[in-house]
Amino acid sequence: MSVASAPCCEVRKLVRNVPKVSFTPIWYPVDQYATSRLRAKYVVELLAGDPVWDVELTHDPTADIAVIVQLCSDQTLESVSRNRRQIVVYDVCDRFFATDNIFKTDEGVLHARRRCLEVIDRADVLMAPTMRLRNELADLFPGKPCFYIPESIDYRVSPRPATAVGSRRLVWFGHVTRGNFESARWIIDYLKSHYEYEPVLVTTPNTLSHNFPAYSPFCVPWSVENVQRELSMAELCVVSHAADEPTKSPNRFVAAMMHGVPTLVSGSPACSEILSAAAHDMFAVETPYALGRAVRELSDPDKRRSYVQDVQLEMWRRHSPEVVRRAYVELFERLLPGNDNY
């Protein structure tokens, strides 16, 4: 998949034979945060053997290209602001430019909107994990070239066969904040009360118990291993986004389906786009009636298998490691066209 078309970028003189690219996520340890894994660590690993690009997972003031993922620290912002020769790519993973989120960091309090706008102002190029977010950024910041770069498949899973009917385990995984869990509650409650599904919520126990104490008994502490184990045993999965988060990535949907778990989605344009392309629109559910119809469909092993296989093919076409690797290489080639190593 090629990166989305955008205005021509300024050509800069290459400073070394093998150009260096540094990826700097805001959240550490990187394995515990999907954005840090998918938009930084996994990309560095995909390009680790590339003979042309020297890629590293840390901010390097000497790098030709600095990729800032989601937000950045005061120290990183100061570094890129001083070094105007460095090409700064800002991976705007979320709509923090339109929120009032406050985060506590080692450097103190970080105001998401202010920092997001500061990095956009410095950035030479913007990128986003969905076309919807890419288009919004292009409208809001017309002076900044903006690209869509897909995410790889989380938990490094390859397509697996559909899980079996019978366990009655309904998995939801991720952070409970920003509407991820709140928007899924009606589905979880309905399937529990009407179809006797047992919820399994793989998330941070303290956050779940503080925000949604009634659901604490269903919690399994989040870890890479626990997500993989629970998906391997699940009969169904639920992925939902809040109404004010229409640009979010389909990464949890992709991960669940690649594990072979038939997944019901709600409130996610990016997930619905994949379903439509695979001709399985009915599994984007917004009403109890649509939910019941989808569940009954997935009780048939043949239809269940067809759903998983068809959607996996579409996801692989969009999000396979090679597709993602090539998207980044094409972006870097565009930013440094003076590189004649290809």
Beta strands, then each sheet from edge to edge (+ up, - down):
strand 1: 20-25
strand 2: 54-56
strand 3: 65-69
strand 4: 87-91
strand 5: 102-105
strand 6: 108-111
strand 7: 125-128
strand 8: 146-148
strand 9: 169-173
strand 10: 198-203
strand 11: 219-221
strand 12: 236-240
strand 13: 263-266
sheet 1: 2+ 1+ 3+ 4+ 7+ 8+
sheet 2: 5+ 6-
sheet 3: 11+ 10+ 9+ 12+ 13+
end
